[in-house]
């Protein structure tokens, strides 16, 4: 009986783990052909004769990113678009740098759970459940926090010195939807009457937010 229960537990664990991330790969490697015009659920594979170690390498997380922007933060992604060898492997990373007071604003990753490891500084972080419950905590260097797949979350540097984290995802391309930008800077725009009713504000306030979030030309 114990053996049967153990077998069922392992079976369900494997099934749910597979269901929670990108599909398993069907060959050793499938280096993304980013130049191909053919679109599939993922990327086409390069001919194995044309791949090299460079397809599995990225040095972009070694240095802090520039945080002199509106939110005082910068996300440097190390996903399949930067590392073609990640195609079909179901993992990716990012480095997030924060100026003092910097914010990675509320957003979601529709295709991945995220876990962050603090490199430097201290951050206030949190996510909101579908029952509108905020789960938040202050984390510092060497500590880890997890954001469940699809839930709105944020990180804020309330310290007086810069902060940085390494974020890991169980997807080669997690996707990011910033809540404010998604609603107020969409193309074509979300109708004003939808936004005014949803946020219980006037058209003047909606247009002010839109102007601030509009892409810089």
Helices and strands as residue ranges (DSSP letters): H 2-19, G 48-50, G 53-56, E 73-78, G 84-86, E 92-98, E 103-108, E 114-120, E 122-128, E 134-140, E 144-147, E 153-156, E 163-169, E 177-178, H 179-184, H 192-199, H 203-213
